[in-house]
Amino acid sequence: MIKILILAKSIDGGTGTFILNFLKIKRLFNNKLILKTVILEKPKYRKIKVNTLIHKKNFYPNYYFFINSLKYFFKDILLIKKTINKEKPDIVLSINNYANLIITLSKLLFKFNAKIILTHHNNLTQILNFRCSPLLKLFIKILLPIL
């Protein structure tokens, strides 16, 4: 039995379509695959499926380096630690930038055994230029070489 935890910030849009298509493959494995989805943002347009955990109600459309943003960021890291300890997945499939960052930092900080797969379905440079404050861009440029 293989347990896969799917992690995404949101399921509205293309990420949700990717997850729904991925969940369809479960039927091909004759119950040898357990899939659980963790969504960090409450969906506005898609219905919530069984085996899905929703963390919080909304995100800000832009990424800023503010105390409130950091509070949510660290809450998400602790949520992932708690979820991984509870679910004990063999694999964590992370979808897009925010989820990838959260799961990578969680693995570095808490040293869990699950393998992680990071997927990227958008243009990271464009998102950073469009959505990030100058202070956050500077922080990322300093932090990236360290990781």
Accessible surface in RSA format (square Angstrom, percent):
REM  Atomic radii and reference values for relative SASA: ProtOr
REM  Chains: A
REM  Algorithm: Lee & Richards
REM  Probe-radius: 1.40
REM  Slices: 20
REM RES _ NUM      All-atoms   Total-Side   Main-Chain    Non-polar    All polar
REM                ABS   REL    ABS   REL    ABS   REL    ABS   REL    ABS   REL
RES MET A   1   144.27  74.7  79.10  52.3  65.18 155.2  79.02  67.2  65.26  86.5
RES ILE A   2    82.93  47.2  82.93  61.8   0.00   0.0  82.93  59.7   0.00   0.0
RES LYS A   3    71.39  34.8  71.39  43.8   0.00   0.0  37.46  33.7  33.93  36.1
RES ILE A   4    19.56  11.1  17.41  13.0   2.14   5.2  18.24  13.1   1.31   3.6
RES LEU A   5     1.25   0.7   1.10   0.8   0.15   0.4   1.25   0.9   0.00   0.0
RES ILE A   6     0.65   0.4   0.65   0.5   0.00   0.0   0.65   0.5   0.00   0.0
RES LEU A   7     0.18   0.1   0.18   0.1   0.00   0.0   0.18   0.1   0.00   0.0
RES ALA A   8     0.00   0.0   0.00   0.0   0.00   0.0   0.00   0.0   0.00   0.0
RES LYS A   9    34.60  16.9  33.33  20.5   1.27   3.0  18.46  16.6  16.14  17.2
RES SER A  10    22.59  19.1  20.36  27.2   2.23   5.1  17.28  36.8   5.31   7.4
RES ILE A  11    14.76   8.4  14.76  11.0   0.00   0.0  14.76  10.6   0.00   0.0
RES ASP A  12    33.30  23.3  16.64  16.6  16.66  39.4  14.47  34.1  18.83  18.8
RES GLY A  13    46.28  57.1   0.00   N/A  46.28  57.1  38.06 104.5   8.21  18.4
RES GLY A  14    59.50  73.4   0.00   N/A  59.50  73.4  39.15 107.4  20.36  45.6
RES THR A  15    22.52  16.0  16.50  16.7   6.02  14.3   6.30   8.5  16.23  24.5
RES GLY A  16     0.87   1.1   0.00   N/A   0.87   1.1   0.56   1.5   0.31   0.7
RES THR A  17    66.67  47.4  66.03  66.9   0.64   1.5  51.95  69.8  14.72  22.3
RES PHE A  18    64.97  32.5  59.77  37.0   5.20  13.5  63.93  38.8   1.04   3.0
RES ILE A  19     5.20   3.0   5.08   3.8   0.12   0.3   5.20   3.7   0.00   0.0
RES LEU A  20    55.77  31.1  53.83  38.5   1.95   4.9  53.85  37.8   1.92   5.2
RES ASN A  21    76.84  53.0  71.05  68.7   5.79  14.0  24.77  59.6  52.08  50.3
RES PHE A  22    46.14  23.1  41.35  25.6   4.79  12.5  45.59  27.6   0.55   1.6
RES LEU A  23    46.69  26.0  38.62  27.6   8.07  20.3  38.84  27.3   7.85  21.1
RES LYS A  24   115.60  56.4 108.67  66.7   6.93  16.5  66.66  60.0  48.94  52.1
RES ILE A  25    57.96  33.0  56.92  42.4   1.04   2.5  57.96  41.7   0.00   0.0
RES LYS A  26    71.31  34.8  70.12  43.0   1.19   2.8  35.91  32.3  35.39  37.7
RES ARG A  27   178.59  75.0 153.29  78.1  25.30  60.2  83.01 113.4  95.59  57.9
RES LEU A  28   139.82  77.9 112.01  80.1  27.81  69.9 116.20  81.6  23.62  63.6
RES PHE A  29    91.48  45.8  86.11  53.3   5.37  14.0  90.93  55.1   0.55   1.6
RES ASN A  30   117.49  81.0  98.26  95.0  19.24  46.3  26.70  64.3  90.79  87.8
RES ASN A  31   118.88  82.0 110.72 107.0   8.16  19.7  26.85  64.6  92.03  89.0
RES LYS A  32   134.79  65.8 133.05  81.6   1.75   4.2  78.27  70.5  56.52  60.2
RES LEU A  33     8.20   4.6   6.68   4.8   1.52   3.8   6.68   4.7   1.52   4.1
RES ILE A  34    67.03  38.1  66.74  49.7   0.29   0.7  66.74  48.1   0.29   0.8
RES LEU A  35     6.53   3.6   1.56   1.1   4.96  12.5   1.62   1.1   4.91  13.2
RES LYS A  36    48.87  23.8  48.49  29.8   0.38   0.9  16.17  14.6  32.71  34.8
RES THR A  37     6.16   4.4   6.13   6.2   0.04   0.1   3.24   4.3   2.92   4.4
RES VAL A  38     0.00   0.0   0.00   0.0   0.00   0.0   0.00   0.0   0.00   0.0
RES ILE A  39     0.18   0.1   0.18   0.1   0.00   0.0   0.18   0.1   0.00   0.0
RES LEU A  40     0.00   0.0   0.00   0.0   0.00   0.0   0.00   0.0   0.00   0.0
RES GLU A  41    26.16  15.0  26.07  19.7   0.09   0.2   2.14   4.1  24.02  19.6
RES LYS A  42    97.73  47.7  95.75  58.7   1.98   4.7  45.86  41.3  51.87  55.3
RES PRO A  43    14.80  10.8   0.43   0.4  14.37  52.2   0.52   0.4  14.29  88.8
RES LYS A  44   154.05  75.2 116.91  71.7  37.14  88.4  68.00  61.2  86.05  91.7
RES TYR A  45   179.49  83.8 143.37  81.6  36.12  94.0 108.57  81.6  70.92  87.4
RES ARG A  46    64.85  27.2  51.67  26.3  13.18  31.4  21.88  29.9  42.97  26.0
RES LYS A  47   180.85  88.2 166.07 101.9  14.79  35.2 115.91 104.3  64.94  69.2
RES ILE A  48    90.08  51.3  61.39  45.7  28.70  69.2  61.41  44.2  28.67  77.8
RES LYS A  49   107.46  52.4 100.14  61.4   7.33  17.4  48.33  43.5  59.13  63.0
RES VAL A  50   137.69  90.6 115.70 104.7  21.99  53.0 123.73 107.5  13.96  37.9
RES ASN A  51    75.33  52.0  63.50  61.4  11.83  28.5  10.53  25.3  64.80  62.6
RES THR A  52    29.07  20.7   5.11   5.2  23.96  57.1   1.19   1.6  27.88  42.1
RES LEU A  53    64.34  35.8  61.64  44.1   2.70   6.8  64.34  45.2   0.00   0.0
RES ILE A  54    44.61  25.4  23.12  17.2  21.48  51.8  23.12  16.7  21.48  58.3
RES HIS A  55    53.35  29.2  28.13  19.6  25.22  64.5  24.06  24.8  29.29  34.1
RES LYS A  56    27.97  13.6  19.70  12.1   8.28  19.7  27.97  25.2   0.00   0.0
RES LYS A  57   156.67  76.4 146.35  89.8  10.32  24.6  90.72  81.7  65.95  70.2
RES ASN A  58    99.27  68.5  93.99  90.8   5.28  12.7  15.65  37.7  83.63  80.8
RES PHE A  59    39.60  19.8  18.31  11.3  21.29  55.4  21.35  12.9  18.25  52.2
RES TYR A  60   124.80  58.3 121.28  69.0   3.52   9.2  92.22  69.3  32.58  40.2
RES PRO A  61   100.72  73.4  88.84  81.0  11.88  43.2  99.92  82.5   0.80   5.0
RES ASN A  62    50.89  35.1  46.71  45.1   4.18  10.1   2.98   7.2  47.91  46.3
RES TYR A  63    50.74  23.7  47.26  26.9   3.48   9.0  39.96  30.0  10.77  13.3
RES TYR A  64    86.89  40.6  80.97  46.1   5.92  15.4  50.10  37.6  36.79  45.4
RES PHE A  65    55.18  27.6  43.33  26.8  11.85  30.8  43.58  26.4  11.60  33.2
RES PHE A  66   125.55  62.8 121.63  75.3   3.92  10.2 125.55  76.1   0.00   0.0
RES ILE A  67   144.67  82.3 141.76 105.6   2.92   7.0 141.76 102.1   2.92   7.9
RES ASN A  68    58.41  40.3  54.03  52.2   4.39  10.6  28.22  67.9  30.19  29.2
RES SER A  69    33.95  28.7  25.71  34.3   8.24  19.0  20.41  43.5  13.54  19.0
RES LEU A  70    53.64  29.9  53.64  38.4   0.00   0.0  53.64  37.7   0.00   0.0
RES LYS A  71   101.66  49.6  91.89  56.4   9.77  23.3  56.63  51.0  45.04  48.0
RES TYR A  72    65.30  30.5  65.30  37.2   0.00   0.0  24.61  18.5  40.69  50.2
RES PHE A  73    31.75  15.9  31.75  19.7   0.00   0.0  31.75  19.2   0.00   0.0
RES PHE A  74   104.98  52.5 104.81  64.9   0.17   0.4 104.81  63.5   0.17   0.5
RES LYS A  75   101.01  49.3  96.38  59.1   4.64  11.0  56.20  50.6  44.81  47.7
RES ASP A  76     0.00   0.0   0.00   0.0   0.00   0.0   0.00   0.0   0.00   0.0
RES ILE A  77     3.13   1.8   3.13   2.3   0.00   0.0   3.13   2.3   0.00   0.0
RES LEU A  78   102.70  57.2  99.63  71.3   3.08   7.7 100.00  70.2   2.70   7.3
RES LEU A  79    26.25  14.6  21.46  15.4   4.79  12.0  25.50  17.9   0.75   2.0
RES ILE A  80     0.05   0.0   0.05   0.0   0.00   0.0   0.05   0.0   0.00   0.0
RES LYS A  81    75.21  36.7  74.23  45.5   0.98   2.3  22.29  20.1  52.92  56.4
RES LYS A  82   148.57  72.5 142.66  87.5   5.91  14.1  89.94  80.9  58.64  62.5
RES THR A  83     8.24   5.9   5.91   6.0   2.33   5.5   5.78   7.8   2.46   3.7
RES ILE A  84     8.34   4.7   7.35   5.5   0.98   2.4   7.35   5.3   0.98   2.7
RES ASN A  85    77.15  53.2  70.49  68.1   6.66  16.0  24.89  59.9  52.26  50.5
RES LYS A  86   154.28  75.3 123.52  75.8  30.76  73.2  83.44  75.1  70.85  75.5
RES GLU A  87    33.24  19.1  32.00  24.2   1.24   3.0   4.87   9.4  28.36  23.2
RES LYS A  88   141.53  69.0 127.79  78.4  13.74  32.7 102.74  92.5  38.79  41.3
RES PRO A  89    11.40   8.3   2.22   2.0   9.18  33.4   2.27   1.9   9.13  56.7
RES ASP A  90    69.58  48.7  60.96  60.7   8.62  20.4  22.51  53.0  47.07  46.9
RES ILE A  91    42.88  24.4  42.88  31.9   0.00   0.0  42.88  30.9   0.00   0.0
RES VAL A  92     0.00   0.0   0.00   0.0   0.00   0.0   0.00   0.0   0.00   0.0
RES LEU A  93    10.45   5.8  10.45   7.5   0.00   0.0  10.45   7.3   0.00   0.0
RES SER A  94     0.00   0.0   0.00   0.0   0.00   0.0   0.00   0.0   0.00   0.0
RES ILE A  95     0.97   0.6   0.14   0.1   0.83   2.0   0.14   0.1   0.83   2.3
RES ASN A  96    25.97  17.9  25.97  25.1   0.00   0.0  12.88  31.0  13.08  12.6
RES ASN A  97    32.50  22.4  24.20  23.4   8.29  20.0  23.62  56.9   8.87   8.6
RES TYR A  98    32.22  15.0  25.87  14.7   6.35  16.5  28.02  21.1   4.20   5.2
RES ALA A  99     0.25   0.2   0.00   0.0   0.25   0.6   0.00   0.0   0.25   0.7
RES ASN A 100    20.16  13.9  19.73  19.1   0.43   1.0  11.12  26.8   9.04   8.7
RES LEU A 101    68.15  38.0  64.11  45.9   4.05  10.2  67.71  47.6   0.44   1.2
RES ILE A 102     0.00   0.0   0.00   0.0   0.00   0.0   0.00   0.0   0.00   0.0
RES ILE A 103     0.08   0.0   0.08   0.1   0.00   0.0   0.08   0.1   0.00   0.0
RES THR A 104    37.52  26.7  37.31  37.8   0.21   0.5  34.99  47.0   2.53   3.8
RES LEU A 105    26.94  15.0  26.94  19.3   0.00   0.0  26.94  18.9   0.00   0.0
RES SER A 106     0.00   0.0   0.00   0.0   0.00   0.0   0.00   0.0   0.00   0.0
RES LYS A 107    59.42  29.0  58.26  35.7   1.17   2.8  47.39  42.7  12.03  12.8
RES LEU A 108    84.92  47.3  75.53  54.0   9.39  23.6  76.52  53.7   8.40  22.6
RES LEU A 109   106.29  59.2  79.55  56.9  26.75  67.2  81.81  57.5  24.49  65.9
RES PHE A 110    67.50  33.8  42.26  26.2  25.25  65.7  47.41  28.7  20.10  57.5
RES LYS A 111   151.12  73.7 130.65  80.2  20.47  48.7  97.36  87.6  53.76  57.3
RES PHE A 112    23.53  11.8  11.35   7.0  12.18  31.7  18.94  11.5   4.59  13.1
RES ASN A 113   143.80  99.2 122.19 118.1  21.61  52.0  36.58  88.0 107.23 103.6
RES ALA A 114     5.38   4.9   0.66   1.0   4.72  10.7   2.80   3.9   2.58   6.8
RES LYS A 115   142.71  69.6 141.18  86.6   1.54   3.7  90.22  81.2  52.50  55.9
RES ILE A 116    48.89  27.8  24.68  18.4  24.21  58.3  24.68  17.8  24.21  65.7
RES ILE A 117    83.26  47.4  79.89  59.5   3.36   8.1  83.26  60.0   0.00   0.0
RES LEU A 118    86.53  48.2  57.74  41.3  28.79  72.4  57.90  40.7  28.63  77.0
RES THR A 119    26.65  19.0  22.37  22.7   4.28  10.2  26.65  35.8   0.00   0.0
RES HIS A 120    92.65  50.6  64.99  45.2  27.66  70.8  53.00  54.6  39.65  46.1
RES HIS A 121    90.15  49.3  53.71  37.3  36.45  93.2  43.74  45.1  46.41  54.0
RES ASN A 122    55.93  38.6  33.78  32.6  22.14  53.3  33.05  79.5  22.88  22.1
RES ASN A 123    83.46  57.6  72.04  69.6  11.42  27.5  27.06  65.1  56.39  54.5
RES LEU A 124    75.57  42.1  72.77  52.1   2.81   7.1  72.77  51.1   2.81   7.6
RES THR A 125    93.12  66.2  90.88  92.1   2.24   5.3  55.95  75.1  37.17  56.2
RES GLN A 126   114.40  64.0 109.24  79.8   5.16  12.3  33.31  70.9  81.08  61.5
RES ILE A 127    32.35  18.4  31.28  23.3   1.08   2.6  32.35  23.3   0.00   0.0
RES LEU A 128    45.74  25.5  45.74  32.7   0.00   0.0  45.74  32.1   0.00   0.0
RES ASN A 129    95.47  65.8  78.34  75.7  17.14  41.3  23.69  57.0  71.78  69.4
RES PHE A 130   160.25  80.2 134.23  83.1  26.02  67.7 139.83  84.8  20.42  58.4
RES ARG A 131    81.63  34.3  78.88  40.2   2.75   6.5   2.15   2.9  79.48  48.2
RES CYS A 132    11.98   9.1   1.12   1.3  10.86  25.5   0.95   2.4  11.03  11.9
RES SER A 133    16.15  13.6  13.04  17.4   3.11   7.2  15.36  32.7   0.79   1.1
RES PRO A 134   112.43  81.9 104.89  95.6   7.54  27.4 107.05  88.4   5.38  33.4
RES LEU A 135    99.17  55.2  94.26  67.4   4.90  12.3  97.80  68.7   1.37   3.7
RES LEU A 136    25.61  14.3  25.61  18.3   0.00   0.0  25.61  18.0   0.00   0.0
RES LYS A 137    62.86  30.7  60.34  37.0   2.52   6.0  31.09  28.0  31.77  33.8
RES LEU A 138   100.34  55.9  97.59  69.8   2.75   6.9  99.67  70.0   0.67   1.8
RES PHE A 139    81.65  40.9  79.13  49.0   2.52   6.6  81.35  49.3   0.31   0.9
RES ILE A 140    38.26  21.8  37.87  28.2   0.39   0.9  38.26  27.6   0.00   0.0
RES LYS A 141   151.64  74.0 137.74  84.5  13.90  33.1  85.09  76.6  66.55  70.9
RES ILE A 142   105.16  59.8  96.15  71.6   9.01  21.7 101.65  73.2   3.51   9.5
RES LEU A 143    45.32  25.2  45.15  32.3   0.17   0.4  45.32  31.8   0.00   0.0
RES LEU A 144   113.52  63.2 102.71  73.5  10.80  27.2 103.49  72.7  10.03  27.0
RES PRO A 145   110.97  80.9  71.29  65.0  39.68 144.2  83.88  69.3  27.09 168.4
RES ILE A 146   129.88  73.9  99.49  74.1  30.39  73.3 105.97  76.3  23.91  64.9
RES LEU A 147    89.28  49.7  30.08  21.5  59.20 148.8  46.01  32.3  43.27 116.4
END  Absolute sums over single chains surface
CHAIN  1 A     9516.1       8159.3       1356.7       6254.0       3262.1
END  Absolute sums over all chains
TOTAL          9516.1       8159.3       1356.7       6254.0       3262.1
